[in-house]
Amino acid sequence: MSKAMVCSCEDVTVDDVKHAVSRGFCDVESVKRYTGFGTGICQGKSCLAAVASLLEREKALKPAAVVPFTPRPPLYPTELRLLASAPVDMSVPPVGGVPQEVDAFPSSLRPEGPVPEKAKVVIIGGGIMGLALAYNLACEGETDVVVLERGYLCAGASGRNGGGVRMQWGTPALVELAKRSIDLMKSFARDLGINVWLRQGGYIFLAKTKPVADRLDRNAALHNKFGVPTRIISADEAREIVPGLTMKDCLTASYNPEDGVIFPWPFLWGYAQGCKKKGVRVETYTDVTGFETSNGQVRKVKTTRGDIACDTVVLAAGAWSPEIARLVDVQLPNEPHRHEILSTEPLKPFLGPLVSVLDTGLYFSQSMRGEIVGGMGDPLEPVGLNMGSTLRFVTRFAQALMEQLPQVGHVKVLRQWAGCYDVTPDNNPVLGRTPGLDNLLQMSGFVGHGFMMAPAVAERMAKWMATGESDELFTRFSLRRFSEGTLEREDMIIG
Ligand SMILES: Cc1cc2nc3c(=O)[nH]c(=O)nc-3n(C[C@H](O)[C@H](O)[C@H](O)COP(=O)(O)OP(=O)(O)OC[C@H]3O[C@@H](n4cnc5c(N)ncnc54)[C@H](O)[C@@H]3O)c2cc1C
C-alpha cells in the first residue's frame, strides 16, 4: 500500500493511480478522469510527470503510449471579473482556439491484436449513446455486441458536457424520455454499482423577452400534463431559490425542482463496466475507417484493427456521425457546432438549481465538488468539428454570469474546454433504420441534450432491436422525416 501523494491538489495517491490501472484505466487521459489528478488548481503542472512515470513503471502501457493529457486554458487560475474585462472584439466570429485537439489518437495507444472477426451487433462510438445501448442490449439477452471507440471513454461530447438533466422540454416526446431517464438515473448506483452524483436541485429558466416568456408559459402547462411540477415563478421567488440572483432584464422564470445535475464521467464508466460484466466487448483506441456493403446491407465494418463481419451496425458517433455515414454514401443532416464550457475553483454549496437564461444560452450550476460549471452558446460559432477553447468564450460567459450573479466575480476559473453539439434541423435526434441500408441503424443528432436522453432512448432502442416490437420513436425520429418534411421542432435548446 502506498499513500504517497502524486497530486496534492486533488489528494491522489500512488495507490489511487494503481487502482485506476487495475480497473482498466491505463492511459493518462483516462487516469486523469478516473482519479481526478491534474484537475485541481495546478492543472497537472506538478503531478503529470509523476503519474506518467508511474504508468510506465506499472507497465500499464508501452512507453511510447505514455503521452500527456491535453492541457486546458487558462494558464493559471484567473478571476472571472478579470476575464470579463478582457479586450475581445465580439464582432469577430470565434475561429480556432487552443488546444487544437488531434483528429487521430497516437497509434501507440492502440491495443495489440485484431478486433473479433464477427459480431451480431457492431456499435460505432463509445459515448453515452453507444455504451448505454450496448448495456441495454445485453440486458435484453444480446451479448454478441462490440462497441468501437476511436479514443478513450469520455473523449467525445459525453465526457465534455455540463451534466444537466431536466424534464423541461417543449415537446411531449422529449418530456417523456427525460422523465424516464431521470427515473433510471435514480437507480443507476444500485443497478450499475457506481455513484453518478445525481443531485435534483432543479432548473430555473429565465426569459428576457416576451416570445421566450410565452414559450416558458406554454411549456410549463405541457409539463404539468405529464406530471412534471414545473411552475412559473416571480423574480422574488427566483431570488429566494438562488440568493444573489439579480434577474436583470428578466421578465419571468420557470422552475422545476425535480430537474438536476449528474457527474457525466462515472455515468459512462458505469455503462462500460456493465457491458464488460455481461460479455460485451468495448474496444477503445479503435477507429472505424470504412464499410463493406452488398445488396443493400452492411456486411463488414472496417477498423484500424481489422474488419468485423456483422448482422447489424449502429452509428452512434455523435458529432462524427455524418463523416462516418459518408463512408457508405449516406447523408445525415446533422452539423457539428462547438460549445465551450468551463469550471471554477470549488466553493461551499450555495447554488441549488442549474440556472439558464434561455434567450442567450447562458447556463451555470454548482457541481457536487463545489465548482461552478457553466457554458454559453455563441450565435457566431461556425459549423465544424472544433474542440479548441477561446478567450472570447470565457469573456462572454464571465460578463453574462456576473450580470446575473455579481458576487462570483472574484471566483477563479480553473479550466475551460469544448465539445461539439450534434445539431439537426429540428433539434431532435436521428434514430432507426437507414433508407437503402436496412441494417445500418442511426443513433445520433442529440444536439446538447444527449446525455440526459441516453438511458431512456437506449432502453427503448435495445428493446426495439432485440424483440422486433414496433416503437413509434424510431419512425417519428427517422432519417426519412427530413426528406418527407415531417419535422417536429424542439424549442427548449440552451445555446
Ligand atoms: C459543452 C457541452 C455541454 C453539454 N451539456 C449537456 C447537458 O448538460 N446535458 C445533456 O444531456 N447533454 C449535454 N450535452 C450534449 C451531450 O454531451 C451529447 O448529446 C451526448 O454526450 C452525445 O453522446 P453520443 O454518444 O451521441 O456522442 P459522443 O459522446 O460524442 O460519442 C461519440 C463517440 O464516437 C467516437 N468516434 C468518432 N469517430 C469515430 C470513429 N471513426 N471510430 C470509432 N469511434 C469514433 C468519438 O471519439 C466519441 O467518443 C453537452 C454537450 C457539450 C459539447
The ligand as a MOL file (V3000), in Angstrom:
LIG
                    3D

  0  0  0     0  0            999 V3000
M  V30 BEGIN CTAB
M  V30 COUNTS 53 58 0 0 0
M  V30 BEGIN ATOM
M  V30 1 C -20.2460 21.6960 -23.8470 0
M  V30 2 C -21.3770 20.7020 -23.8830 0
M  V30 3 C -22.3320 20.7230 -22.8610 0
M  V30 4 C -23.3790 19.8040 -22.8740 0
M  V30 5 N -24.2570 19.7880 -21.8230 0
M  V30 6 C -25.1810 18.8090 -21.7560 0
M  V30 7 C -26.0130 18.6980 -20.6210 0
M  V30 8 O -25.9020 19.4850 -19.6800 0
M  V30 9 N -26.9210 17.6870 -20.5900 0
M  V30 10 C -27.0390 16.7880 -21.6250 0
M  V30 11 O -27.8860 15.9090 -21.5520 0
M  V30 12 N -26.2610 16.8800 -22.7090 0
M  V30 13 C -25.3330 17.8550 -22.8080 0
M  V30 14 N -24.5290 17.9420 -23.8990 0
M  V30 15 C -24.7650 17.0370 -25.0280 0
M  V30 16 C -24.2760 15.6390 -24.7460 0
M  V30 17 O -22.9660 15.6680 -24.2320 0
M  V30 18 C -24.3320 14.8350 -26.0350 0
M  V30 19 O -25.6040 14.9540 -26.6300 0
M  V30 20 C -24.0660 13.3690 -25.7790 0
M  V30 21 O -22.9270 13.1950 -24.9910 0
M  V30 22 C -23.9010 12.6660 -27.1100 0
M  V30 23 O -23.4820 11.3470 -26.8570 0
M  V30 24 P -23.0300 10.4490 -28.0550 0
M  V30 25 O -22.7060 9.1390 -27.5080 0
M  V30 26 O -24.0530 10.5680 -29.1550 0
M  V30 27 O -21.7270 11.1990 -28.6620 0
M  V30 28 P -20.2250 11.2710 -28.0980 0
M  V30 29 O -20.1680 11.2870 -26.6420 0
M  V30 30 O -19.5680 12.3970 -28.8300 0
M  V30 31 O -19.6240 9.8980 -28.5590 0
M  V30 32 C -19.3040 9.6150 -29.8870 0
M  V30 33 C -18.0090 8.8360 -29.8610 0
M  V30 34 O -17.7130 8.3880 -31.1810 0
M  V30 35 C -16.3140 8.3200 -31.2740 0
M  V30 36 N -15.9050 8.2770 -32.6800 0
M  V30 37 C -15.8500 9.3000 -33.5590 0
M  V30 38 N -15.3950 8.8750 -34.7300 0
M  V30 39 C -15.1480 7.5410 -34.6050 0
M  V30 40 C -14.6360 6.5470 -35.4790 0
M  V30 41 N -14.2900 6.8070 -36.7420 0
M  V30 42 N -14.4900 5.2830 -34.9930 0
M  V30 43 C -14.8310 4.9700 -33.6940 0
M  V30 44 N -15.3100 5.8890 -32.8410 0
M  V30 45 C -15.4800 7.1580 -33.2850 0
M  V30 46 C -15.8440 9.5880 -30.5580 0
M  V30 47 O -14.4960 9.5070 -30.1320 0
M  V30 48 C -16.8280 9.6810 -29.4130 0
M  V30 49 O -16.3190 9.1760 -28.1980 0
M  V30 50 C -23.4950 18.8680 -23.9440 0
M  V30 51 C -22.5410 18.8590 -24.9640 0
M  V30 52 C -21.4900 19.7510 -24.9330 0
M  V30 53 C -20.4720 19.7210 -26.0410 0
M  V30 END ATOM
M  V30 BEGIN BOND
M  V30 1 1 1 2
M  V30 2 1 2 3
M  V30 3 2 2 52
M  V30 4 2 3 4
M  V30 5 1 4 5
M  V30 6 1 4 50
M  V30 7 2 5 6
M  V30 8 1 6 7
M  V30 9 1 6 13
M  V30 10 2 7 8
M  V30 11 1 7 9
M  V30 12 1 9 10
M  V30 13 2 10 11
M  V30 14 1 10 12
M  V30 15 2 12 13
M  V30 16 1 13 14
M  V30 17 1 14 15
M  V30 18 1 14 50
M  V30 19 1 15 16
M  V30 20 1 16 17
M  V30 21 1 16 18
M  V30 22 1 18 19
M  V30 23 1 18 20
M  V30 24 1 20 21
M  V30 25 1 20 22
M  V30 26 1 22 23
M  V30 27 1 23 24
M  V30 28 2 24 25
M  V30 29 1 24 26
M  V30 30 1 24 27
M  V30 31 1 27 28
M  V30 32 2 28 29
M  V30 33 1 28 30
M  V30 34 1 28 31
M  V30 35 1 31 32
M  V30 36 1 32 33
M  V30 37 1 33 34
M  V30 38 1 33 48
M  V30 39 1 34 35
M  V30 40 1 35 36
M  V30 41 1 35 46
M  V30 42 1 36 37
M  V30 43 1 36 45
M  V30 44 2 37 38
M  V30 45 1 38 39
M  V30 46 1 39 40
M  V30 47 2 39 45
M  V30 48 1 40 41
M  V30 49 2 40 42
M  V30 50 1 42 43
M  V30 51 2 43 44
M  V30 52 1 44 45
M  V30 53 1 46 47
M  V30 54 1 46 48
M  V30 55 1 48 49
M  V30 56 2 50 51
M  V30 57 1 51 52
M  V30 58 1 52 53
M  V30 END BOND
M  V30 END CTAB
M  END
